[in-house]
């Protein structure tokens, strides 16, 4: 019953978010606010992406994990970009970078845990190196995102770095002024990743039960995708 309810929440939540984003697309198209319009288009694609991936592959994403991803996309793209929360609230960007670091670090744990269970792998990683991989995975994705933001700002004159008081020089933003924003983003990313890495390390060292809150999503993913873990059973 709990699983059914979670799937129901995920289904209705996705419908509501898609409707809101579609309305934002139509409004900004009519208003000719092209930048916000394209943000809305990208947001709509992100909301529909898990469904498309599930239909095109054999991988099934647990409903609870999809809810978490949808909430992050809603907060970052719909509220952050379409409704300008990044500009209206200074702390919004930091909150989302920290949240994304927590999510990415947890995904890193899932990846390395699955590999560590594979019988075909002749190397068994200790809890410390699994935690280290989790931390490095989140930091790598966070760094690549910052490079992407800087590149878009440099080439298109945008302000994805969301730096305050970014001045325009010769008709384009001076992206050098985004350094402080970039470093603060990387710092909060490191804090969020470190939190999950340390938590995962403690769980593995103490042999916490698989039904603990930390491993709940992991066990749901394994149970819904048994064919991916047939070779991984110990």
PyMOL commands that set and color helices and strands:
alter all, ss='L'
color gray80, all
select helices_A, chain A and resi 2-30+34-56+63-82+85-88+90-117+127-156+175-205+213-224+226-229
alter helices_A, ss='H'
color red, helices_A
select strands_A, chain A and resi 168-169+172-173
alter strands_A, ss='S'
color yellow, strands_A
deselect
rebuild
show_as cartoon
